[in-house]
């Protein structure tokens, strides 16, 4: 599962309005790819494609975020100390 570390701050190209978007508001999907005979196994792609409207001028804004885990299991894990 991909998680963003921080909230996002975006700026509308039309009116320069800045908006903060909570990191928990993004819904990521994933798909897996097999790299075959390279010996490193599968790769997971995480992606999100969200559409929002500027809170000031109403312009439609498309936000695309993607990340990769390769090889699977290589992501950092937090430990509880």
PDB file of N, CA, C and O in Angstrom:
ATOM      1  N   UNK A   1       0.842  -1.179   0.000  1.00  0.00           N
ATOM      2  CA  UNK A   1       0.000   0.000   0.000  1.00  0.00           C
ATOM      3  C   UNK A   1       0.883   1.237   0.000  1.00  0.00           C
ATOM      4  O   UNK A   1       1.831   1.331   0.780  1.00  0.00           O
ATOM      5  N   UNK A   2       0.574   2.176  -0.867  1.00  0.00           N
ATOM      6  CA  UNK A   2       1.323   3.429  -0.915  1.00  0.00           C
ATOM      7  C   UNK A   2       0.637   4.469  -0.036  1.00  0.00           C
ATOM      8  O   UNK A   2      -0.583   4.631  -0.081  1.00  0.00           O
ATOM      9  N   UNK A   3       1.429   5.162   0.755  1.00  0.00           N
ATOM     10  CA  UNK A   3       0.924   6.230   1.598  1.00  0.00           C
ATOM     11  C   UNK A   3       1.780   7.469   1.388  1.00  0.00           C
ATOM     12  O   UNK A   3       3.004   7.377   1.300  1.00  0.00           O
ATOM     13  N   UNK A   4       1.144   8.615   1.309  1.00  0.00           N
ATOM     14  CA  UNK A   4       1.875   9.873   1.202  1.00  0.00           C
ATOM     15  C   UNK A   4       2.375  10.264   2.585  1.00  0.00           C
ATOM     16  O   UNK A   4       1.693  10.030   3.582  1.00  0.00           O
ATOM     17  N   UNK A   5       3.561  10.857   2.649  1.00  0.00           N
ATOM     18  CA  UNK A   5       4.137  11.243   3.933  1.00  0.00           C
ATOM     19  C   UNK A   5       3.514  12.526   4.483  1.00  0.00           C
ATOM     20  O   UNK A   5       3.418  12.695   5.699  1.00  0.00           O
ATOM     21  N   UNK A   6       3.090  13.430   3.595  1.00  0.00           N
ATOM     22  CA  UNK A   6       2.552  14.718   4.017  1.00  0.00           C
ATOM     23  C   UNK A   6       1.332  15.087   3.184  1.00  0.00           C
ATOM     24  O   UNK A   6       1.073  14.492   2.138  1.00  0.00           O
ATOM     25  N   UNK A   7       0.592  16.072   3.664  1.00  0.00           N
ATOM     26  CA  UNK A   7      -0.495  16.641   2.876  1.00  0.00           C
ATOM     27  C   UNK A   7       0.103  17.376   1.682  1.00  0.00           C
ATOM     28  O   UNK A   7       1.286  17.716   1.686  1.00  0.00           O
ATOM     29  N   UNK A   8      -0.713  17.620   0.664  1.00  0.00           N
ATOM     30  CA  UNK A   8      -0.239  18.324  -0.533  1.00  0.00           C
ATOM     31  C   UNK A   8      -0.713  19.764  -0.532  1.00  0.00           C
ATOM     32  O   UNK A   8      -1.816  20.062  -0.076  1.00  0.00           O
ATOM     33  N   UNK A   9       0.113  20.645  -1.037  1.00  0.00           N
ATOM     34  CA  UNK A   9      -0.245  22.038  -1.249  1.00  0.00           C
ATOM     35  C   UNK A   9      -0.174  22.266  -2.747  1.00  0.00           C
ATOM     36  O   UNK A   9       0.897  22.164  -3.346  1.00  0.00           O
ATOM     37  N   UNK A  10      -1.321  22.575  -3.358  1.00  0.00           N
ATOM     38  CA  UNK A  10      -1.348  22.808  -4.802  1.00  0.00           C
ATOM     39  C   UNK A  10      -1.796  24.241  -5.074  1.00  0.00           C
ATOM     40  O   UNK A  10      -2.429  24.885  -4.238  1.00  0.00           O
ATOM     41  N   UNK A  11      -1.447  24.722  -6.272  1.00  0.00           N
ATOM     42  CA  UNK A  11      -1.760  26.093  -6.654  1.00  0.00           C
ATOM     43  C   UNK A  11      -2.483  26.083  -7.989  1.00  0.00           C
ATOM     44  O   UNK A  11      -2.016  25.465  -8.945  1.00  0.00           O
ATOM     45  N   UNK A  12      -3.608  26.756  -8.061  1.00  0.00           N
ATOM     46  CA  UNK A  12      -4.396  26.852  -9.286  1.00  0.00           C
ATOM     47  C   UNK A  12      -3.644  27.710 -10.309  1.00  0.00           C
ATOM     48  O   UNK A  12      -3.164  28.794  -9.978  1.00  0.00           O
ATOM     49  N   UNK A  13      -3.543  27.227 -11.541  1.00  0.00           N
ATOM     50  CA  UNK A  13      -2.865  27.981 -12.598  1.00  0.00           C
ATOM     51  C   UNK A  13      -3.648  29.212 -13.039  1.00  0.00           C
ATOM     52  O   UNK A  13      -3.060  30.160 -13.559  1.00  0.00           O
ATOM     53  N   UNK A  14      -4.955  29.213 -12.841  1.00  0.00           N
ATOM     54  CA  UNK A  14      -5.778  30.342 -13.301  1.00  0.00           C
ATOM     55  C   UNK A  14      -5.805  31.509 -12.316  1.00  0.00           C
ATOM     56  O   UNK A  14      -5.647  32.662 -12.716  1.00  0.00           O
ATOM     57  N   UNK A  15      -6.006  31.213 -11.030  1.00  0.00           N
ATOM     58  CA  UNK A  15      -6.203  32.308 -10.065  1.00  0.00           C
ATOM     59  C   UNK A  15      -5.143  32.353  -8.969  1.00  0.00           C
ATOM     60  O   UNK A  15      -5.213  33.209  -8.087  1.00  0.00           O
ATOM     61  N   UNK A  16      -4.164  31.449  -9.004  1.00  0.00           N
ATOM     62  CA  UNK A  16      -3.083  31.375  -8.013  1.00  0.00           C
ATOM     63  C   UNK A  16      -3.559  31.024  -6.598  1.00  0.00           C
ATOM     64  O   UNK A  16      -2.807  31.196  -5.639  1.00  0.00           O
ATOM     65  N   UNK A  17      -4.776  30.542  -6.456  1.00  0.00           N
ATOM     66  CA  UNK A  17      -5.283  30.105  -5.161  1.00  0.00           C
ATOM     67  C   UNK A  17      -4.517  28.863  -4.716  1.00  0.00           C
ATOM     68  O   UNK A  17      -4.344  27.926  -5.495  1.00  0.00           O
ATOM     69  N   UNK A  18      -4.057  28.855  -3.462  1.00  0.00           N
ATOM     70  CA  UNK A  18      -3.370  27.696  -2.906  1.00  0.00           C
ATOM     71  C   UNK A  18      -4.344  26.891  -2.056  1.00  0.00           C
ATOM     72  O   UNK A  18      -5.105  27.445  -1.262  1.00  0.00           O
ATOM     73  N   UNK A  19      -4.306  25.575  -2.238  1.00  0.00           N
ATOM     74  CA  UNK A  19      -5.207  24.688  -1.512  1.00  0.00           C
ATOM     75  C   UNK A  19      -4.404  23.557  -0.883  1.00  0.00           C
ATOM     76  O   UNK A  19      -3.495  23.004  -1.502  1.00  0.00           O
ATOM     77  N   UNK A  20      -4.748  23.227   0.337  1.00  0.00           N
ATOM     78  CA  UNK A  20      -4.127  22.100   1.028  1.00  0.00           C
ATOM     79  C   UNK A  20      -5.055  20.899   0.890  1.00  0.00           C
ATOM     80  O   UNK A  20      -6.255  20.999   1.147  1.00  0.00           O
ATOM     81  N   UNK A  21      -4.489  19.761   0.480  1.00  0.00           N
ATOM     82  CA  UNK A  21      -5.262  18.540   0.320  1.00  0.00           C
ATOM     83  C   UNK A  21      -4.697  17.499   1.286  1.00  0.00           C
ATOM     84  O   UNK A  21      -3.500  17.211   1.277  1.00  0.00           O
ATOM     85  N   UNK A  22      -5.556  16.956   2.097  1.00  0.00           N
ATOM     86  CA  UNK A  22      -5.149  15.969   3.097  1.00  0.00           C
ATOM     87  C   UNK A  22      -4.647  14.704   2.404  1.00  0.00           C
ATOM     88  O   UNK A  22      -5.279  14.211   1.470  1.00  0.00           O
ATOM     89  N   UNK A  23      -3.533  14.193   2.853  1.00  0.00           N
ATOM     90  CA  UNK A  23      -2.935  13.000   2.253  1.00  0.00           C
ATOM     91  C   UNK A  23      -3.860  11.796   2.316  1.00  0.00           C
ATOM     92  O   UNK A  23      -3.759  10.899   1.479  1.00  0.00           O
ATOM     93  N   UNK A  24      -4.758  11.759   3.292  1.00  0.00           N
ATOM     94  CA  UNK A  24      -5.682  10.635   3.436  1.00  0.00           C
ATOM     95  C   UNK A  24      -6.842  10.688   2.445  1.00  0.00           C
ATOM     96  O   UNK A  24      -7.612   9.732   2.343  1.00  0.00           O
ATOM     97  N   UNK A  25      -6.974  11.792   1.717  1.00  0.00           N
ATOM     98  CA  UNK A  25      -8.061  11.938   0.740  1.00  0.00           C
ATOM     99  C   UNK A  25      -7.760  11.243  -0.585  1.00  0.00           C
ATOM    100  O   UNK A  25      -8.637  11.152  -1.444  1.00  0.00           O
ATOM    101  N   UNK A  26      -6.536  10.751  -0.763  1.00  0.00           N
ATOM    102  CA  UNK A  26      -6.163  10.101  -2.022  1.00  0.00           C
ATOM    103  C   UNK A  26      -6.396   8.605  -1.921  1.00  0.00           C
ATOM    104  O   UNK A  26      -6.043   7.969  -0.927  1.00  0.00           O
ATOM    105  N   UNK A  27      -6.997   8.054  -2.964  1.00  0.00           N
ATOM    106  CA  UNK A  27      -7.320   6.632  -3.011  1.00  0.00           C
ATOM    107  C   UNK A  27      -6.439   5.973  -4.070  1.00  0.00           C
ATOM    108  O   UNK A  27      -6.669   6.151  -5.266  1.00  0.00           O
ATOM    109  N   UNK A  28      -5.431   5.212  -3.638  1.00  0.00           N
ATOM    110  CA  UNK A  28      -4.482   4.600  -4.559  1.00  0.00           C
ATOM    111  C   UNK A  28      -4.958   3.237  -5.041  1.00  0.00           C
ATOM    112  O   UNK A  28      -5.532   2.458  -4.280  1.00  0.00           O
ATOM    113  N   UNK A  29      -4.712   2.969  -6.299  1.00  0.00           N
ATOM    114  CA  UNK A  29      -4.930   1.656  -6.888  1.00  0.00           C
ATOM    115  C   UNK A  29      -3.549   1.074  -7.182  1.00  0.00           C
ATOM    116  O   UNK A  29      -2.549   1.791  -7.146  1.00  0.00           O
ATOM    117  N   UNK A  30      -3.499  -0.214  -7.471  1.00  0.00           N
ATOM    118  CA  UNK A  30      -2.205  -0.813  -7.768  1.00  0.00           C
ATOM    119  C   UNK A  30      -2.345  -1.894  -8.828  1.00  0.00           C
ATOM    120  O   UNK A  30      -3.419  -2.461  -9.032  1.00  0.00           O
ATOM    121  N   UNK A  31      -1.235  -2.159  -9.492  1.00  0.00           N
ATOM    122  CA  UNK A  31      -1.156  -3.287 -10.419  1.00  0.00           C
ATOM    123  C   UNK A  31       0.254  -3.858 -10.328  1.00  0.00           C
ATOM    124  O   UNK A  31       1.202  -3.156  -9.976  1.00  0.00           O
ATOM    125  N   UNK A  32       0.376  -5.134 -10.649  1.00  0.00           N
ATOM    126  CA  UNK A  32       1.641  -5.851 -10.501  1.00  0.00           C
ATOM    127  C   UNK A  32       2.146  -6.283 -11.871  1.00  0.00           C
ATOM    128  O   UNK A  32       1.371  -6.688 -12.737  1.00  0.00           O
ATOM    129  N   UNK A  33       3.463  -6.190 -12.050  1.00  0.00           N
ATOM    130  CA  UNK A  33       4.103  -6.603 -13.295  1.00  0.00           C
ATOM    131  C   UNK A  33       5.158  -7.651 -12.986  1.00  0.00           C
ATOM    132  O   UNK A  33       5.894  -7.527 -12.007  1.00  0.00           O
ATOM    133  N   UNK A  34       5.234  -8.669 -13.805  1.00  0.00           N
ATOM    134  CA  UNK A  34       6.250  -9.707 -13.664  1.00  0.00           C
ATOM    135  C   UNK A  34       7.393  -9.385 -14.624  1.00  0.00           C
ATOM    136  O   UNK A  34       7.176  -9.243 -15.827  1.00  0.00           O
ATOM    137  N   UNK A  35       8.596  -9.270 -14.097  1.00  0.00           N
ATOM    138  CA  UNK A  35       9.752  -8.951 -14.932  1.00  0.00           C
ATOM    139  C   UNK A  35      10.424 -10.196 -15.503  1.00  0.00           C
ATOM    140  O   UNK A  35      11.489 -10.108 -16.113  1.00  0.00           O
ATOM    141  N   UNK A  36       9.812 -11.327 -15.308  1.00  0.00           N
ATOM    142  CA  UNK A  36      10.302 -12.540 -15.963  1.00  0.00           C
ATOM    143  C   UNK A  36      11.592 -13.087 -15.397  1.00  0.00           C
ATOM    144  O   UNK A  36      11.707 -13.329 -14.195  1.00  0.00           O
ATOM    145  N   UNK A  37      12.560 -13.278 -16.273  1.00  0.00           N
ATOM    146  CA  UNK A  37      13.779 -14.011 -15.917  1.00  0.00           C
ATOM    147  C   UNK A  37      14.894 -13.155 -15.315  1.00  0.00           C
ATOM    148  O   UNK A  37      16.029 -13.622 -15.221  1.00  0.00           O
ATOM    149  N   UNK A  38      14.613 -11.946 -14.913  1.00  0.00           N
ATOM    150  CA  UNK A  38      15.693 -11.107 -14.376  1.00  0.00           C
ATOM    151  C   UNK A  38      16.071 -11.461 -12.945  1.00  0.00           C
ATOM    152  O   UNK A  38      17.061 -10.943 -12.429  1.00  0.00           O
ATOM    153  N   UNK A  39      15.300 -12.336 -12.291  1.00  0.00           N
ATOM    154  CA  UNK A  39      15.639 -12.790 -10.959  1.00  0.00           C
ATOM    155  C   UNK A  39      15.199 -11.884  -9.830  1.00  0.00           C
ATOM    156  O   UNK A  39      15.416 -12.220  -8.666  1.00  0.00           O
ATOM    157  N   UNK A  40      14.586 -10.740 -10.129  1.00  0.00           N
ATOM    158  CA  UNK A  40      14.167  -9.826  -9.070  1.00  0.00           C
ATOM    159  C   UNK A  40      12.673  -9.877  -8.807  1.00  0.00           C
ATOM    160  O   UNK A  40      12.198  -9.215  -7.884  1.00  0.00           O
ATOM    161  N   UNK A  41      11.922 -10.633  -9.577  1.00  0.00           N
ATOM    162  CA  UNK A  41      10.506 -10.815  -9.297  1.00  0.00           C
ATOM    163  C   UNK A  41       9.612  -9.696  -9.778  1.00  0.00           C
ATOM    164  O   UNK A  41       9.927  -8.973 -10.723  1.00  0.00           O
ATOM    165  N   UNK A  42       8.494  -9.577  -9.101  1.00  0.00           N
ATOM    166  CA  UNK A  42       7.443  -8.642  -9.507  1.00  0.00           C
ATOM    167  C   UNK A  42       7.751  -7.201  -9.121  1.00  0.00           C
ATOM    168  O   UNK A  42       8.592  -6.924  -8.267  1.00  0.00           O
ATOM    169  N   UNK A  43       7.042  -6.304  -9.781  1.00  0.00           N
ATOM    170  CA  UNK A  43       7.065  -4.872  -9.476  1.00  0.00           C
ATOM    171  C   UNK A  43       5.618  -4.456  -9.267  1.00  0.00           C
ATOM    172  O   UNK A  43       4.735  -4.890 -10.007  1.00  0.00           O
ATOM    173  N   UNK A  44       5.369  -3.620  -8.268  1.00  0.00           N
ATOM    174  CA  UNK A  44       4.031  -3.100  -8.032  1.00  0.00           C
ATOM    175  C   UNK A  44       4.029  -1.609  -8.342  1.00  0.00           C
ATOM    176  O   UNK A  44       4.875  -0.864  -7.848  1.00  0.00           O
ATOM    177  N   UNK A  45       3.073  -1.176  -9.164  1.00  0.00           N
ATOM    178  CA  UNK A  45       2.877   0.245  -9.433  1.00  0.00           C
ATOM    179  C   UNK A  45       1.648   0.705  -8.664  1.00  0.00           C
ATOM    180  O   UNK A  45       0.585   0.091  -8.754  1.00  0.00           O
ATOM    181  N   UNK A  46       1.796   1.782  -7.910  1.00  0.00           N
ATOM    182  CA  UNK A  46       0.692   2.413  -7.199  1.00  0.00           C
ATOM    183  C   UNK A  46       0.374   3.714  -7.924  1.00  0.00           C
ATOM    184  O   UNK A  46       1.282   4.459  -8.293  1.00  0.00           O
ATOM    185  N   UNK A  47      -0.903   3.988  -8.129  1.00  0.00           N
ATOM    186  CA  UNK A  47      -1.262   5.206  -8.852  1.00  0.00           C
ATOM    187  C   UNK A  47      -2.583   5.769  -8.351  1.00  0.00           C
ATOM    188  O   UNK A  47      -3.437   5.056  -7.824  1.00  0.00           O
ATOM    189  N   UNK A  48      -2.714   7.060  -8.534  1.00  0.00           N
ATOM    190  CA  UNK A  48      -3.913   7.781  -8.130  1.00  0.00           C
ATOM    191  C   UNK A  48      -4.155   8.867  -9.166  1.00  0.00           C
ATOM    192  O   UNK A  48      -3.225   9.572  -9.558  1.00  0.00           O
ATOM    193  N   UNK A  49      -5.377   9.003  -9.601  1.00  0.00           N
ATOM    194  CA  UNK A  49      -5.759  10.038 -10.560  1.00  0.00           C
ATOM    195  C   UNK A  49      -7.019  10.689 -10.012  1.00  0.00           C
ATOM    196  O   UNK A  49      -8.106  10.120 -10.112  1.00  0.00           O
ATOM    197  N   UNK A  50      -6.879  11.883  -9.429  1.00  0.00           N
ATOM    198  CA  UNK A  50      -7.993  12.573  -8.785  1.00  0.00           C
ATOM    199  C   UNK A  50      -8.305  13.872  -9.515  1.00  0.00           C
ATOM    200  O   UNK A  50      -7.406  14.534 -10.035  1.00  0.00           O
ATOM    201  N   UNK A  51      -9.562  14.227  -9.551  1.00  0.00           N
ATOM    202  CA  UNK A  51     -10.006  15.500 -10.110  1.00  0.00           C
ATOM    203  C   UNK A  51     -10.650  16.316  -8.999  1.00  0.00           C
ATOM    204  O   UNK A  51     -11.527  15.830  -8.285  1.00  0.00           O
ATOM    205  N   UNK A  52     -10.206  17.563  -8.862  1.00  0.00           N
ATOM    206  CA  UNK A  52     -10.796  18.463  -7.880  1.00  0.00           C
ATOM    207  C   UNK A  52     -11.128  19.778  -8.580  1.00  0.00           C
ATOM    208  O   UNK A  52     -10.711  20.012  -9.714  1.00  0.00           O
ATOM    209  N   UNK A  53     -11.867  20.615  -7.906  1.00  0.00           N
ATOM    210  CA  UNK A  53     -12.176  21.952  -8.410  1.00  0.00           C
ATOM    211  C   UNK A  53     -11.529  22.973  -7.496  1.00  0.00           C
ATOM    212  O   UNK A  53     -11.515  22.808  -6.276  1.00  0.00           O
ATOM    213  N   UNK A  54     -10.994  24.027  -8.090  1.00  0.00           N
ATOM    214  CA  UNK A  54     -10.411  25.116  -7.306  1.00  0.00           C
ATOM    215  C   UNK A  54     -11.507  25.709  -6.423  1.00  0.00           C
ATOM    216  O   UNK A  54     -12.615  25.980  -6.885  1.00  0.00           O
ATOM    217  N   UNK A  55     -11.184  25.902  -5.156  1.00  0.00           N
ATOM    218  CA  UNK A  55     -12.168  26.434  -4.211  1.00  0.00           C
ATOM    219  C   UNK A  55     -12.451  27.920  -4.437  1.00  0.00           C
ATOM    220  O   UNK A  55     -13.408  28.457  -3.880  1.00  0.00           O
ATOM    221  N   UNK A  56     -11.630  28.583  -5.245  1.00  0.00           N
ATOM    222  CA  UNK A  56     -11.838  30.011  -5.495  1.00  0.00           C
ATOM    223  C   UNK A  56     -12.503  30.267  -6.849  1.00  0.00           C
ATOM    224  O   UNK A  56     -13.503  30.982  -6.915  1.00  0.00           O
ATOM    225  N   UNK A  57     -11.958  29.688  -7.937  1.00  0.00           N
ATOM    226  CA  UNK A  57     -12.480  29.993  -9.271  1.00  0.00           C
ATOM    227  C   UNK A  57     -13.247  28.838  -9.913  1.00  0.00           C
ATOM    228  O   UNK A  57     -13.900  29.030 -10.938  1.00  0.00           O
ATOM    229  N   UNK A  58     -13.177  27.634  -9.323  1.00  0.00           N
ATOM    230  CA  UNK A  58     -13.916  26.495  -9.841  1.00  0.00           C
ATOM    231  C   UNK A  58     -13.218  25.724 -10.947  1.00  0.00           C
ATOM    232  O   UNK A  58     -13.775  24.752 -11.457  1.00  0.00           O
ATOM    233  N   UNK A  59     -12.017  26.127 -11.331  1.00  0.00           N
ATOM    234  CA  UNK A  59     -11.291  25.421 -12.398  1.00  0.00           C
ATOM    235  C   UNK A  59     -11.078  23.959 -12.024  1.00  0.00           C
ATOM    236  O   UNK A  59     -10.772  23.643 -10.874  1.00  0.00           O
ATOM    237  N   UNK A  60     -11.239  23.077 -12.992  1.00  0.00           N
ATOM    238  CA  UNK A  60     -11.002  21.653 -12.777  1.00  0.00           C
ATOM    239  C   UNK A  60      -9.491  21.401 -12.764  1.00  0.00           C
ATOM    240  O   UNK A  60      -8.771  21.855 -13.653  1.00  0.00           O
ATOM    241  N   UNK A  61      -9.024  20.675 -11.751  1.00  0.00           N
ATOM    242  CA  UNK A  61      -7.604  20.371 -11.597  1.00  0.00           C
ATOM    243  C   UNK A  61      -7.446  18.857 -11.512  1.00  0.00           C
ATOM    244  O   UNK A  61      -8.107  18.206 -10.703  1.00  0.00           O
ATOM    245  N   UNK A  62      -6.572  18.299 -12.344  1.00  0.00           N
ATOM    246  CA  UNK A  62      -6.308  16.869 -12.341  1.00  0.00           C
ATOM    247  C   UNK A  62      -4.988  16.620 -11.626  1.00  0.00           C
ATOM    248  O   UNK A  62      -3.972  17.234 -11.952  1.00  0.00           O
ATOM    249  N   UNK A  63      -5.009  15.719 -10.651  1.00  0.00           N
ATOM    250  CA  UNK A  63      -3.816  15.379  -9.879  1.00  0.00           C
ATOM    251  C   UNK A  63      -3.488  13.918 -10.136  1.00  0.00           C
ATOM    252  O   UNK A  63      -4.322  13.038  -9.925  1.00  0.00           O
ATOM    253  N   UNK A  64      -2.249  13.663 -10.600  1.00  0.00           N
ATOM    254  CA  UNK A  64      -1.786  12.294 -10.840  1.00  0.00           C
ATOM    255  C   UNK A  64      -0.566  12.030  -9.977  1.00  0.00           C
ATOM    256  O   UNK A  64       0.394  12.800  -9.982  1.00  0.00           O
ATOM    257  N   UNK A  65      -0.615  10.923  -9.230  1.00  0.00           N
ATOM    258  CA  UNK A  65       0.493  10.527  -8.359  1.00  0.00           C
ATOM    259  C   UNK A  65       0.774   9.055  -8.623  1.00  0.00           C
ATOM    260  O   UNK A  65      -0.154   8.250  -8.715  1.00  0.00           O
ATOM    261  N   UNK A  66       2.057   8.697  -8.746  1.00  0.00           N
ATOM    262  CA  UNK A  66       2.395   7.291  -8.922  1.00  0.00           C
ATOM    263  C   UNK A  66       3.688   6.975  -8.173  1.00  0.00           C
ATOM    264  O   UNK A  66       4.527   7.844  -7.935  1.00  0.00           O
ATOM    265  N   UNK A  67       3.816   5.707  -7.816  1.00  0.00           N
ATOM    266  CA  UNK A  67       5.014   5.232  -7.139  1.00  0.00           C
ATOM    267  C   UNK A  67       5.195   3.755  -7.444  1.00  0.00           C
ATOM    268  O   UNK A  67       4.252   3.074  -7.847  1.00  0.00           O
ATOM    269  N   UNK A  68       6.413   3.266  -7.248  1.00  0.00           N
ATOM    270  CA  UNK A  68       6.741   1.887  -7.610  1.00  0.00           C
ATOM    271  C   UNK A  68       7.432   1.186  -6.451  1.00  0.00           C
ATOM    272  O   UNK A  68       8.207   1.794  -5.712  1.00  0.00           O
ATOM    273  N   UNK A  69       7.141  -0.097  -6.304  1.00  0.00           N
ATOM    274  CA  UNK A  69       7.826  -0.944  -5.338  1.00  0.00           C
ATOM    275  C   UNK A  69       8.481  -2.077  -6.129  1.00  0.00           C
ATOM    276  O   UNK A  69       7.806  -2.943  -6.685  1.00  0.00           O
ATOM    277  N   UNK A  70       9.823  -2.045  -6.162  1.00  0.00           N
ATOM    278  CA  UNK A  70      10.552  -3.042  -6.955  1.00  0.00           C
ATOM    279  C   UNK A  70      11.896  -3.306  -6.312  1.00  0.00           C
ATOM    280  O   UNK A  70      12.679  -2.373  -6.137  1.00  0.00           O
ATOM    281  N   UNK A  71      12.185  -4.515  -5.961  1.00  0.00           N
ATOM    282  CA  UNK A  71      11.303  -5.680  -5.970  1.00  0.00           C
ATOM    283  C   UNK A  71      10.270  -5.583  -4.854  1.00  0.00           C
ATOM    284  O   UNK A  71      10.432  -4.798  -3.920  1.00  0.00           O
ATOM    285  N   UNK A  72       9.220  -6.373  -4.952  1.00  0.00           N
ATOM    286  CA  UNK A  72       8.155  -6.373  -3.955  1.00  0.00           C
ATOM    287  C   UNK A  72       8.760  -6.700  -2.594  1.00  0.00           C
ATOM    288  O   UNK A  72       9.549  -7.635  -2.454  1.00  0.00           O
ATOM    289  N   UNK A  73       8.376  -5.915  -1.602  1.00  0.00           N
ATOM    290  CA  UNK A  73       8.924  -6.106  -0.262  1.00  0.00           C
ATOM    291  C   UNK A  73      10.076  -5.181   0.042  1.00  0.00           C
ATOM    292  O   UNK A  73      10.571  -5.173   1.169  1.00  0.00           O
ATOM    293  N   UNK A  74      10.519  -4.400  -0.926  1.00  0.00           N
ATOM    294  CA  UNK A  74      11.679  -3.519  -0.735  1.00  0.00           C
ATOM    295  C   UNK A  74      11.311  -2.203  -0.081  1.00  0.00           C
ATOM    296  O   UNK A  74      12.200  -1.409   0.225  1.00  0.00           O
ATOM    297  N   UNK A  75      10.023  -1.942   0.146  1.00  0.00           N
ATOM    298  CA  UNK A  75       9.611  -0.667   0.724  1.00  0.00           C
ATOM    299  C   UNK A  75      10.070  -0.590   2.180  1.00  0.00           C
ATOM    300  O   UNK A  75      10.247  -1.608   2.848  1.00  0.00           O
ATOM    301  N   UNK A  76      10.257   0.632   2.647  1.00  0.00           N
ATOM    302  CA  UNK A  76      10.682   0.843   4.033  1.00  0.00           C
ATOM    303  C   UNK A  76       9.538   0.525   4.970  1.00  0.00           C
ATOM    304  O   UNK A  76       8.386   0.846   4.680  1.00  0.00           O
ATOM    305  N   UNK A  77       9.841  -0.091   6.070  1.00  0.00           N
ATOM    306  CA  UNK A  77       8.824  -0.423   7.062  1.00  0.00           C
ATOM    307  C   UNK A  77       9.177   0.265   8.352  1.00  0.00           C
ATOM    308  O   UNK A  77      10.338   0.276   8.763  1.00  0.00           O
ATOM    309  N   UNK A  78       8.171   0.844   8.998  1.00  0.00           N
ATOM    310  CA  UNK A  78       8.393   1.507  10.278  1.00  0.00           C
ATOM    311  C   UNK A  78       8.397   0.470  11.387  1.00  0.00           C
ATOM    312  O   UNK A  78       7.608  -0.475  11.376  1.00  0.00           O
ATOM    313  N   UNK A  79       9.291   0.658  12.339  1.00  0.00           N
ATOM    314  CA  UNK A  79       9.306  -0.247  13.479  1.00  0.00           C
ATOM    315  C   UNK A  79       8.789   0.492  14.705  1.00  0.00           C
ATOM    316  O   UNK A  79       8.985   1.700  14.839  1.00  0.00           O
ATOM    317  N   UNK A  80       8.146  -0.219  15.575  1.00  0.00           N
ATOM    318  CA  UNK A  80       7.674   0.400  16.811  1.00  0.00           C
ATOM    319  C   UNK A  80       8.717   0.155  17.885  1.00  0.00           C
ATOM    320  O   UNK A  80       8.918  -0.978  18.322  1.00  0.00           O
ATOM    321  N   UNK A  81       9.376   1.215  18.306  1.00  0.00           N
ATOM    322  CA  UNK A  81      10.475   1.082  19.279  1.00  0.00           C
ATOM    323  C   UNK A  81      10.020   1.435  20.671  1.00  0.00           C
ATOM    324  O   UNK A  81      10.812   1.379  21.612  1.00  0.00           O
TER     325      UNK A  81
END
